[in-house]
Amino acid sequence: MASTKKGQIALISVHGDPAVKIGKEEAGGQNVYVRQVGEALAKQGWQVDMFTRRTEPTQEAIVEHSPGCRTVRLMAGPQKFVGRNKLFEYLPEFMEAFLSFQQQADVVYPLVHTNYWLSSWVGMELRKHQPIKQIHTYHSLGAVKYQAVTTVPLIASTRLAVEKTCLETVDCVVATSPQERDHMRSLVSTKGNVEIIPCGTDIQRFGAIDRPIARQQLGLSPDTKVVLYVGRFDPRKGIETLVRAVNHPEVRQHSDFKLMIAGGSRPGHSDGEERDRIEGIVNELGLGDRTEFLGRLDHTQLPTYYAAADVCVVPSHYEPFGLVAIEAMASGTPVVASDVGGLQFTVVPEETGLLAPAQDEDAFAFAISRILADPTWRDQLGKASRQRVESCFSWDGVAAQLGDLYLSHLDPLHGKLLSASVS
């Protein structure tokens, strides 16, 4: 491999394949984060290998994304989808496959950036085998997540222990918002190094189309009030809250409103079951003629739907950051989001959108209605949203901050480690 200006690093995302289509089961914000960070880092001179688990026999072992950035799929467990709560037993196999890849490629990565608690375990084990710097991003915290679910999985105690050890022992943990950092300190540990670096979005792709043109392309009337949801079908995403909110008289008073739900699902899997449940609620409430299930939207379609919407709703029970919120904001569309986690950081109430208590359908209904009822204010919120994203949340800016963080931890061994990592 050719030497690069800044050296070679590994991003590890065991269950979140950076090369998979967004919208598939277990494919969401983490996949976007790893892929976009990887490509942006490559543009800035890093050689980036992104490691994930192979889930289908027909998948390519290596996917080249851009010069200096690729996804490497490792064999660990069966070549089929395995839910994240059942992946822990395959992590030793993943680590061995990673070490084998290094040996075959004649490379030793001086730094790994692990993503989600499963990957943090891999990174911490790798440190026992070689001198390696580890940066970690949680993407969600078990200590927060388990407060919001009725059934705690069997893996919970293992996850909580791994997350605590990670925070206390890796070189640095990246919090994507001040709220996430506060949760780490109050619920996980007061020890360990934490830096705040937000997630980002593609400010060239989102925001490149105006609302009238977007609506024309989608066959929507200029007067239709469009409420948009984008994300996975998962009970924790709060889609039921949104559906019940748009059935509220506050929203129903807008005679020409339309709810658009974007997200893929697979029949027979948990996301397919949740989609069926949501569709059942839609029909039960008599919203079938006002609701459209869009299915999975690819990266060429999403910007048009964001731009066409009057408001994008993010009703999650918890979000450590919330990429959908900044994608909508970058598109000039105001956001109504749950008053939780990183959404309290990305959405500025009364400036770029509104916040409502999670799972409070009445509060969501009033917030949505306020924006639908005042197109002038909607446009003001949308303009301020775009400005906020441009100044705070571009992927290039996020990658630059991460690159600086990597370099700070590679020094003073930077030269020695990098000379061993390229050949």
N, C-alpha and C positions, 0 to 999 in steps of 0.2 A: 504494500500500500504506500502511496505517496505521502510524504510528510506534509502537514498542514501548519498554518500559522500558529494555531493555539493548541493543537494536540487532539488526542482521541479520547472520547468519553463514552460511557454506556448509560443509557436510560433503561431502567427495568420496570416493566409493567406486566406482571405475570398474567393477570386476567383481562386486562384492557388492551386489546390488540390495536396498535396505532394504524394498521393497514386495513382494518375491517370497516365495512360500511356503517356509519352512525345510524342508530335506530334499531339495530339488531339487539337481541336480548343481552343485557349486561354491557351494552355499547352506548356510551354517552359522553359526559363531560370529561372523564379521565382520558378516554381515547383521543378526544380532540386536543386536550392539553398536551399530552405526550407528543402527538404528531406535530402540532404547530410549534411547540417549543423546540423539537428536534430540527425541523426545517429552518426555523429562524436562527438557531445556533449555528447550523451549517453555513448559512449565509454570512455569518459573522466570523467564519474561519475555523470552526470546530469540525472534527470528523466524528459523526454521531451514529452509533449503532443502538437501535432500540430493540430490546429483547422482550418477547412475549411467548405464550404457550401455543403450540400448534393444536387446533381444535377440529380439523378436518383433514383426512388423508390427501385430498386434492389441493390443499393450500400450498402455495409456493413457500419454500423454506426461507428464501430471502426476497424481499421486495424493495427495489430501489425507488426512492421517492424523489430525490433531487440530488444534485452533486454534493457528496459528503453526508448524505442522510439515508439510512435504510432501516427496514424492519427485519429482524432475524427471529424466526419462529423455532423454538426448541421443543424437543420431544420430552414430555413430562406427563405421565399418566395416559389414559386412553385418548385417542385422536377423535374426540367428540366434545360437545359442550358439557362443562361441569360447572355448576353454580359455585359462586365464590365461597360460600360457607362449607363447601366440600373439597376445596383445593389444597388445604393445608398438608394433607398426607403426601401430596406429590411434589412439595417444595424441595426436599432433598434431591429428588431426581432432576428437578429444574436446575438446581445449583451445580450438580455434576455435569449436566449438559452444557451449562455456561462455561465451566472450567475446560471441558473438552473442546468447545468452540475456540476459546482463547489459544489452546495449545495448537490446534489445527491451523488457525489463522496467524500464529506466531505473533500474538499481541497480548500485552498485559495492560488492562485499563487502569490508569492511575486514579480515576474517580468514577463512582457510579452514583446516579441520581435515581433513587428508588421511589416508586409510586404506589400508594396504598399499603396497608399493613402486611399483606402477604409478601410483597416485594421487599419490604423492610427486613423481614426475616432472612430472605435470601442474601441481601446485602450484608447483614450482620454476620452471617455464616461465612461469606466470602472473605471478610476481614480476618477470619481465623486462618485463612490459607495464603493470603498475600497482603503486602502493604497497600492499602487502598483507602481513599477518602470516600466517605458516604454522606451524601446530601439526601434528605427525604422530604416528600410531600405526602401528607396523609390522605387528602381528598375527602375523607370523612372520618370522624372519630367514633369508635365504638361507645365510649362513655356518653356521648351525646345521642348517638343513634338509638341505643338501647333504652333510653328514657322515653323514646317516642313510639316504641313498638309494644304490642300486647304480648307477643311470643318471642322470648329471647332464645336464639339458636344455641345448640350445644357447644359450638366453637367459641362462645362469648368470652369465657374465662381465659382461654388461650389468647384471643385477640387482645383483650385488655392488658394482659401481661406483656405481650410483644410490643404493643404501642407504648407502654411505660418504659420498657427497656430501651426502645428505639429513641425516645425523646431524651433519655438520660445519657445515652452512650454514643450516638452517631455524631459526626462532626458538626452538622447543622440541620435543623428542621425548618422547612419553609412553610410559614403560615400564609395563606392567600388573603387574609383579612385580619384586622385588629381583633375582630370578634372570635375568629378561630384561635388566634394566639391566646386570648383570655381564657377560652375553654381548655386549651392545653394546660395552662397554668393552674386553673381552678379544679379541673377534673382529672388530669393525668399526672403531672409532676411539676414541681417548682424548679427542678434541675434541668440542665441541658441548654444548648444554644438555639435560639429561635430568631429568624429573620422574616420580616413581612415583605413578600413579593407577590403581587396579585396575579390572577390569571389574565389572559388577554383575548383579543378577537381580531379578525381580519378587517381592518378599517377601510381597505380598498374594495373588498367584496361586498360587505354590508354597508349600505348607504349609497350605492351607486345607481339606484333607481328611485324615482319619485312616486308618491302614492297614486296619483291619477294614472300614470302609465302602468304601474303594477296592477291596479284594479282592472284596467282595460285588458291587460294580458290574461288575467284570471277570469274575465267575464263577470266581474262584480260591478254592480251599480255604484255610482259615485255617492249615493245617499245611504247605502247599506252600512249599518254599524257592525264592524267586524271585530270579534273578540277571539284572540288566537292563543292556543296552548301548543307548545313544542316540547317534546321530551318522551321519555320512556313511559310505558304502562307499568306502573309500580304503585302500590297503595300509598307509599310514603311520598309520592309526588303530588298527592292532594287533588287529583283530577275530580274526584267526587265533590269536593268542596266547590270547585269551579262550576261544575254542572248544576249543582243546587243553587249556587249564587245567581247564575243567569236565569234560573226559573223564578227568582225573587221578583215581586212586583216592581221594585226599583229598576230592574233591568228590563222587565217585560213591558214597561211603559214605552220603551223605544220600539215602536211597532216593527221596524225593519232592521232587526238585529240578526246576526249569524254567528254561531259558535263553530270555530274550525279547530279540530284536534289533530295535530300532526305527530306521528310516531308509529313505528312498525311494531309488529308482534308476530309471534310464532304459535300457531295452534298446538295445544297440548303442553305448552310451557307456561311458566308462571305469568309472563307478560301477556300471553294470549288469554289466560283466564281473567286477568285484570281488565283487558280490553272488553271481553264479553260482559263482565260485571258492569263496567261503565256504560256500555251500550244498553244494557238492561235498565239502568237508572234513567238514561236519556229517554228511552221509550216509555218507561213508567210515568215520567213527568210530562209526556206529550211534547218533547222537544225534538222529535225525529225530523220534522220538516225544517227546523232551524239549525240543525247540527250536521256537520260534515266531517267524517273521519277520513283524513287525507292519506293515511298510510305513511310510509317512510318517505321523507323528502331528502333528496341528495343535495350536495353543496351548490349545485346550479339552481335549484328551485327555492331553497330557503330564503335567500335575500328578497325574492319577489313577494313571498307570503308575509314576511316581516314588514316590508314596506307597505303592503296593502292594508294591514291591520290598523284599527283605531287604537287598540290597546293589546298588549301582550301580557298574559297573566301567568305568574310563577307561584302556584299555591302550595309549594312543597312544605312538608312538616319540618324539614330541616335542610339547609344547603350550606356547606362550608364556604362556597363562593357563589355559584350560580351563573354558568356561562350563557345560558339562554337569555338572562336579563341583559347582559352587555351586548349580545348579538342584536337583540331588539333595539336597544338604545343606540347602537351604532347605525341602525337603519332609520333612526329618527322617529321611533315609535315608543311612546311612554309605556311604563311597566307598572302593573299592580302586583305586588309580591308579598309573600309572607314576611312578617316582622321577625325574622330569625337569622342567625348565623351571618354569613357573608353578604346576604341580601341587604342587611342593614348598612353595609359598606358601599355596595355598588349602586343602590337606589337611594337618591336623596329625596326624602318626602317633600312634596309641594314644589320641587324643582325639576325632577326628572320622572316623577311618578308618585305612587302612593304605596304605603305599607299597611297591611292588615294582619290582625292576629291569625296565626295558623289555625286552620280547621274552623274558622268563624265565617260561615257562609253569608251571614247578614252583613258583616263588615266588608267582605269582598264585594257583595252586591252594591253597597253604597259607594265604594271606591270606584268600581267599574262604571257605575252610572254617572258619577261626577265627571268623568272624562268623556263619556259618550255624549253627555248633554251640552258640552261646551267645546265645539271644534276649534275655536280660537285658542283656548287654553291648552287643548290637546297639542296643537301645533307648537306652542311655546314650550311645553314640556318636551316635545320631540326634539326641538332645536337644542335645548339645554342638554338633553340626553346625548346627542351626537357630540357636542362639545366636550362633555365629561369623558366620554370614551376616547376621543382623540388625544386628550391630555393625559389620561391615566392608564389606558388599558390596551394599547397596541401590542401585538405579539413581539414586534421587533424591540420595543422598550422592555417588555418582560424578559426576553432572552438576553438583552444587554445586562440587565440586573443579575440574572442567573449566571451569566458568564463571568461577571465581576466577582460574584460569590465563589464560583469554582476556582478562579485564579487566586483568590485570597486564601483558600484552603490548600491549594497546591504549592504555594510558596511557603518556605524557602526551598522545598524539595522539587519545585516545578520543573526545572531543567532535567534533573536526574530522572524523574518519573516519566516525563514525556519522551526522553531519548530512549527509554526502554519500551515505550508503547507503540512506536511506529517503526516500520521496516520497509 
